[in-house]
């Protein structure tokens, strides 16, 4: 008998062909989230969960006694209670690599949009204000020769760095463990402690996962260290930035602008961010290209199938489960 799998939201079927061939799939063909009651009902007899944007917590797992694998449709997995899954010997997987280029592209789109005031200019024209050119109208910020500080220098951070170098920018980065100095030198991307990075950067771009250590990593104290008139970009996770402190920094002039794809209390957005002209806001679309969406679907399916076939998937979040299973 084929194992039973629940796909919790509409994603590209082009990436799920193998899943439909090898599993009995309960496919929620909708962009809307399942209600809690319906979700609990539909997980009762599943062996695998292809998790798309739902909170997968201890209570949900209690309703899924046969569950062996949670395959997350995304690289970030803060929506999953990994500790609870590990206690139950449930494998959790995610989708690194395939999201890198799309997220880096959106990051740089936000950098360009906020520094050159593109969204602001678009709003002015759409308001039907008469078009009048002037040499000081909507004066922006040139990137060449400026310093981009990248917080979190993994796959996405490095992809953003490559784009920044193409624009003639200087790149510095912060992560918990610096790279070998010879690698930094060969790529002209140099490590700085966080405080130094904040003080030296014209633009700061965030690319860390959300953990207990990174929650409010950037708050009032950190904004006070930044150059007056600098910019911040966040395409990682909203709660990494204290939004109240961000609003204050934008209104006071410490920051010239912010480009945000993620928010502290999604789907709620701080109302003052919506009112400020010096913000460019997008609704969590970092990976929203059709190529990436299909690749993510394929990877989540491959991860899930591997576990159900007794194999080790390529992208395991909680590998300690294997040692628990062996004991």
BELWODA-V41030 format. One record per residue. N is the residue number from 1. RES is the residue in one small letter. PHI is phi in whole degrees, -180 to 180 (none if undefined). Layout:
n-><N	N>
res-><RES	RES>
phi-><PHI	PHI>
This chain:
n-><1	2	3	4	5	6	7	8	9	10	11	12	13	14	15	16	17	18	19	20	21	22	23	24	25	26	27	28	29	30	31	32	33	34	35	36	37	38	39	40	41	42	43	44	45	46	47	48	49	50	51	52	53	54	55	56	57	58	59	60	61	62	63	64	65	66	67	68	69	70	71	72	73	74	75	76	77	78	79	80	81	82	83	84	85	86	87	88	89	90	91	92	93	94	95	96	97	98	99	100	101	102	103	104	105	106	107	108	109	110	111	112	113	114	115	116	117	118	119	120	121	122	123	124	125	126	127	128	129	130	131	132	133	134	135	136	137	138	139	140	141	142	143	144	145	146	147	148	149	150	151	152	153	154	155	156	157	158	159	160	161	162	163	164	165	166	167	168	169	170	171	172	173	174	175	176	177	178	179	180	181	182	183	184	185	186	187	188	189	190	191	192	193	194	195	196	197	198	199	200	201	202	203	204	205	206	207	208	209	210	211	212	213	214	215	216	217	218	219	220	221	222	223	224	225	226	227	228	229	230	231	232	233	234	235	236	237	238	239	240	241	242	243	244	245	246	247	248	249	250	251	252	253	254	255	256	257	258	259	260	261	262	263	264	265	266	267	268	269	270	271	272	273	274	275	276	277	278	279	280	281	282	283	284	285	286	287	288	289	290	291	292	293	294	295	296	297	298	299	300	301	302	303	304	305	306	307	308	309	310	311	312	313	314	315	316	317	318	319	320	321	322	323	324	325	326	327>
res-><x	x	x	x	x	x	x	x	x	x	x	x	x	x	x	x	x	x	x	x	x	x	x	x	x	x	x	x	x	x	x	x	x	x	x	x	x	x	x	x	x	x	x	x	x	x	x	x	x	x	x	x	x	x	x	x	x	x	x	x	x	x	x	x	x	x	x	x	x	x	x	x	x	x	x	x	x	x	x	x	x	x	x	x	x	x	x	x	x	x	x	x	x	x	x	x	x	x	x	x	x	x	x	x	x	x	x	x	x	x	x	x	x	x	x	x	x	x	x	x	x	x	x	x	x	x	x	x	x	x	x	x	x	x	x	x	x	x	x	x	x	x	x	x	x	x	x	x	x	x	x	x	x	x	x	x	x	x	x	x	x	x	x	x	x	x	x	x	x	x	x	x	x	x	x	x	x	x	x	x	x	x	x	x	x	x	x	x	x	x	x	x	x	x	x	x	x	x	x	x	x	x	x	x	x	x	x	x	x	x	x	x	x	x	x	x	x	x	x	x	x	x	x	x	x	x	x	x	x	x	x	x	x	x	x	x	x	x	x	x	x	x	x	x	x	x	x	x	x	x	x	x	x	x	x	x	x	x	x	x	x	x	x	x	x	x	x	x	x	x	x	x	x	x	x	x	x	x	x	x	x	x	x	x	x	x	x	x	x	x	x	x	x	x	x	x	x	x	x	x	x	x	x	x	x	x	x	x	x	x	x	x	x	x	x	x	x	x	x	x	x	x	x	x	x	x	x>
phi-><none	-70	-67	-97	-134	-110	-104	-84	-164	-68	-134	-59	-66	-58	-92	-115	-57	-66	-62	-67	-73	-102	-130	-90	-105	-95	-106	-82	-83	-156	-83	-86	-72	-67	-67	-59	-63	-68	-61	-61	-68	-82	-95	-57	-120	-87	-98	-139	-121	-94	-92	-120	67	-118	-78	-111	-113	-59	-65	-62	-63	-62	-88	-128	-66	-95	-64	-113	-150	-115	-101	-85	-86	156	-83	-78	-129	-69	-80	-115	-81	-66	-62	-65	-64	-63	-58	-90	61	-96	-75	-114	-127	-141	-127	-71	70	-69	-93	-61	-68	-63	-68	-65	-63	-66	-55	-73	-61	-66	-58	-66	-65	-80	-75	-99	59	-66	-64	-63	-63	-62	-63	-62	-65	-70	-78	67	-67	-55	-75	-135	-75	-152	-64	-112	-77	49	-65	-110	-130	-83	-87	-59	83	-87	-108	-102	-102	-109	-98	100	-114	-86	-57	-70	-58	-69	-67	-65	-60	-60	-68	-64	-62	-65	-92	78	-92	-87	-122	-124	-144	-130	-151	-60	-120	-61	-77	-61	-61	-68	-69	-56	-65	-68	-101	54	-128	-116	-71	-138	-58	-56	-62	-66	-60	-63	-73	-94	-84	-86	-135	-114	-122	-103	-145	-111	-74	-87	-136	-60	-77	-100	-61	56	-57	-112	-137	-58	-61	-70	-62	-66	-83	-75	-58	-65	88	-88	-129	-129	-125	-134	-119	-96	-139	-57	-68	-64	-111	-75	-66	-61	-67	-63	-59	-61	-67	-71	-76	-82	96	-57	-103	-80	-177	-142	-117	-128	-110	-136	-139	-62	-127	-54	-86	-70	-118	-52	-58	-73	-63	-72	-93	-81	-75	-94	-122	-118	-122	-130	-87	55	-114	-54	-106	-84	-123	-63	-62	-70	-60	-67	-63	-65	-61	-64	-69	-63	-65	-63	-60	-65	-62	-57	-64	-68	-94	80	-104	-93	-72	-72	-128	-97	-81	-122	-62	-62	-58	-65	-70	-66	-69	-74	-84>
